[in-house]
Amino acid sequence: MSRFPQANVHPEAKIGNNVIIEPFATVQKDVVIDDGCWIGPGAIIWDGARLGKNVKIYPGASVSSVPQDLKFAGEQTETHIGDNTVIRESVTISRGTTDKYKTVIGKNCLLMAYVHVAHDCIIGNHCILVNTVQVAGHVTIDDWAIVGGASALHQFVKIGAHVMLSGGSLVRKDVPPFTKAAREPLTYAGINTVGLRRRGFTSEKISEIQEIYRFIFLKGLNNSKAIELVEKEVAPSPERDYILEFIRTSERGIMKGYGGND
C-alpha cells in the first residue's frame, strides 16, 4: 500500500496490495479495499465499504455513508463496489438498511460526477450513470444499462439490462430490458439497437426483440394480453423469457408505449 502521510486510514482497515491512498482521503475502520485500488484526495470511504480490485475513487466522493433514511437505526450494513469500477468526483453512495443490508455497484461500472446512489440499490455490471443522475433507495439496475445525465429514478423502480435512458428522464415506472426510453412521461422509444449490436447481438436476435415489443407497446394491448400473444407467437429464448418475467414481476408497472398503454 502507498499511503500518503496526510491520509487518514484506520489501522484496522483491510487494505490490499498496490493500493494508493492520496492525501486527505479518509478510510474508516470497517473497510475492505482489494488490490490495485486508487483512492483520490479528499475521498471518504465509510464503514461497511467493500471495494473489489482496481476500483478508482475520485476526489470528494463519499462511499458507504449512513443512509438518508429516517428508519435507519445504526444497523451494520455494507456497500459493495465491483472490480474495475470508476467512481468520479463528488459521487455519493449510501450503504444498505434492513431491506437488503447492502448497496451494490457491480463490476466495470462508471458513475460520473455528482451521481447519487441511495441505500439498498442493486446496480449490475458494465452500467454507466452519467453526470448528476439521482437514484433513490431500493432501485435495481441490470447489466449494461446506461442512464442519461440528470435523470431521477423513483424508489423501487427497476431498469432492465441493455436499457438506454434519455438524459433528464423522470423514471417513475419500470423500464423493460433492451429498450430505449425518453420523453415526459417516460415512453418506449424503440429498442437499443446500437447498444445491442455493439455487444454482439445478431440481427436475428434484435429482430426477435423488436417483434416482442411490438406486442407489448405498439398494438394497444394490455400487458396480460400482450404477454399471452408473445408466448403464443414468439419461440422461447433467454431474451424472450427475461422480458416476460420482468414485466410479470413489475410492482410499479412498466413505462408507457407509443399509444399510452399502462
PyMOL commands that set and color helices and strands:
alter all, ss='L'
color gray80, all
select helices_A, chain A and resi 193-198+203-218+223-233+238-248
alter helices_A, ss='H'
color red, helices_A
select strands_A, chain A and resi 2-3+8-9+14-15+20-21+26-27+32-33+38-39+44-45+49-51+56-57+62-65+78-81+86-87+92-94+102-105+110-111+116-117+122-123+128-129+134-135+140-141+146-147+152-153+158-159+164-165+170-171+179-182+187-191
alter strands_A, ss='S'
color yellow, strands_A
deselect
rebuild
show_as cartoon
